[in-house]
C-alpha cells in the first residue's frame, strides 16, 4: 500500500484525505523532481491544498466519457473542460486534472496534469450543497484555454488511465475505513 503524505494541513477534516491520501499520491508517484521540489514541501506543511479533478458534468466519474481536452502547443498544453464534485475545489491551490490529449484514442489518450488554481482561465464554480459532510468543500472547476507547462504533466502522456487504476484502490480503501470508523 502506498504511503500517505501525512501533512499538517489546515484544511477541514472532510477534505484532509482528498488532499493527503488521494491527490498527494499522484504527485508523489508520478511527479517530476521539479514538481516535488515546488509543491511537496508546501503540500506537506499545509501551505498548499491539493484536489483531484476527474468527475465531469456529463460523465460523472466514468473515465471513458471524459470531455476535457489538453492539446499540446509548443512547451505547453492548452486545457479546456469542466469538472464537478471536486473536493477542495474552493480552496485548492493546485489540482491534479485528467484530460484527453488524443480525442479518439480511448483510455490511452489521456494525461494527468498538475494545474495551479491561479492560472488564467481557471474558474471555481459554486460550492455544492450536500446531505452530509458539510465541512467538506465540494465544487466545480472550469478550464478555458488554460496554459499548463509540459513539465506539469504527471508521468507520461497517454498513461493517465493506468495511473488512476493504480491509485483508485487506495482511495476506495480510505473511504471504506473512514465509513467504518464513522459508523462505529
C-alpha positions in Angstrom: 0.0 0.0 0.0 1.3 3.5 -0.9 2.3 5.9 1.9 0.3 9.0 2.8 1.7 12.5 2.6 0.9 12.8 6.4 0.8 16.6 6.1 -0.1 19.0 8.9 -2.6 20.6 6.5 -5.1 23.1 7.9 -8.0 22.1 5.6 -11.3 20.9 7.1 -11.4 17.3 8.3 -13.8 16.4 5.5 -11.1 17.3 2.9 -8.0 16.1 4.6 -7.9 12.7 2.9 -8.7 14.2 -0.5 -5.5 16.2 -0.2 -3.2 13.9 1.7 -4.2 10.4 0.7 -5.6 11.0 -2.8 -4.2 14.0 -4.7 -0.8 13.9 -3.0 -0.3 10.3 -4.1 -0.4 11.3 -7.7 2.2 14.0 -7.1 4.4 11.6 -5.2 4.1 8.7 -7.6 4.1 10.4 -11.0 5.6 13.9 -10.5 9.0 15.0 -11.7 11.7 16.3 -9.4 10.8 20.0 -10.2 7.2 19.4 -9.2 8.3 17.6 -6.0 10.6 20.5 -5.0 8.0 23.1 -5.8 4.9 21.5 -4.4 5.6 18.7 -1.9 7.0 20.9 0.8 4.1 23.3 0.6 1.6 20.4 0.5 3.2 18.6 3.4 3.2 21.8 5.6 -0.4 22.6 4.7 0.6 25.8 3.0 -0.8 24.5 -0.3 -4.1 22.5 -0.6 -4.5 20.0 -3.5 -7.5 18.5 -5.1 -8.2 15.9 -7.8 -10.4 16.8 -10.7 -11.8 13.8 -12.5 -15.6 13.9 -12.5 -17.4 15.8 -15.2 -20.9 17.1 -15.6 -21.8 14.8 -18.5 -19.6 11.8 -17.4 -19.6 11.7 -13.7 -16.7 9.5 -12.8 -16.9 7.4 -16.0 -13.4 8.0 -17.2 -14.3 6.8 -20.7 -16.8 9.7 -21.1 -14.4 12.5 -20.2 -14.7 15.5 -22.5 -11.9 17.8 -21.1 -9.1 18.3 -23.5 -5.4 19.2 -23.2 -3.8 19.8 -26.6 0.0 20.3 -26.9 1.0 23.8 -28.1 4.8 24.2 -28.0 6.1 24.0 -24.4 2.6 24.0 -23.0 -0.7 22.1 -23.1 -3.9 24.1 -23.5 -6.6 22.8 -21.2 -10.3 23.2 -21.7 -13.1 21.5 -19.9 -15.3 21.3 -16.8 -15.0 19.2 -13.6 -17.7 18.7 -10.9 -17.9 17.3 -7.4 -14.3 18.4 -6.7 -13.3 18.0 -3.0 -11.2 21.1 -2.0 -12.5 22.8 -5.2 -13.0 26.2 -3.5 -9.8 26.1 -1.5 -7.2 24.3 -3.6 -4.0 25.9 -4.7 -3.3 23.1 -7.2 -5.4 20.3 -8.8 -4.5 17.0 -10.4 -6.6 17.2 -13.6 -7.3 14.4 -16.0 -7.9 15.4 -19.6 -7.9 13.8 -23.1 -4.7 14.5 -25.0 -5.7 12.5 -28.1 -9.5 12.9 -28.7 -10.4 9.5 -30.2 -7.7 7.3 -28.6 -9.9 5.8 -25.8 -8.2 5.1 -22.4 -4.8 5.5 -23.9 -5.4 9.1 -24.9 -5.5 10.8 -21.5 -2.9 12.7 -19.4 -2.7 13.8 -15.8 -1.7 17.4 -15.2 -0.8 19.4 -12.1 -2.7 22.7 -12.6 -2.2 25.7 -10.4 -5.6 27.2 -9.5 -4.5 30.7 -10.1 -3.6 30.2 -13.7 -5.5 32.4 -16.1 -8.6 30.6 -17.3 -9.2 28.5 -14.2 -12.6 29.4 -12.6 -14.1 27.9 -9.5 -17.8 27.0 -9.6 -20.3 27.5 -6.7 -20.0 25.4 -3.6 -22.3 22.4 -3.8 -24.9 21.7 -1.1 -24.8 18.1 0.2 -26.8 16.0 2.6 -23.7 15.1 4.6 -20.1 16.1 5.0 -20.9 19.7 5.5 -17.3 20.5 6.4 -16.2 19.2 3.1 -15.7 21.9 0.4 -17.1 20.5 -2.8 -17.5 22.5 -6.1 -16.8 22.6 -9.8 -13.7 23.8 -11.7 -13.7 25.2 -15.2 -10.7 25.4 -17.5 -10.8 27.8 -20.5 -7.7 27.9 -22.6 -5.5 27.3 -19.5 -1.9 27.1 -20.5 -0.2 24.3 -18.5 3.6 23.9 -18.8 4.5 20.5 -20.3 6.6 19.9 -17.2 3.3 19.8 -15.2 2.4 16.5 -16.9 2.4 13.8 -14.3 4.0 10.7 -15.6 3.7 10.1 -19.3 1.1 11.3 -21.7 -1.4 8.5 -22.6 -1.0 6.6 -19.3 -3.5 8.5 -17.1 -6.0 5.6 -17.0 -3.3 3.2 -15.9 -2.1 5.6 -13.2 -5.7 6.2 -11.9 -6.3 2.4 -11.8 -3.2 2.1 -9.6 -4.3 4.9 -7.3 -8.1 4.2 -7.1 -7.8 1.2 -4.8 -6.0 3.3 -2.2 -8.8 6.0 -2.5 -11.6 3.4 -2.1 -9.8 1.8 0.9 -9.6 5.2 2.6 -13.3 5.8 2.0 -14.2 2.3 3.4 -12.0 2.8 6.6 -13.5 6.3 7.2 -17.0 5.0 6.8 -16.5 2.1 9.2 -14.9 4.5 11.7 -17.8 6.9 11.4 -20.4 4.1 11.8 -18.7 2.8 15.0 
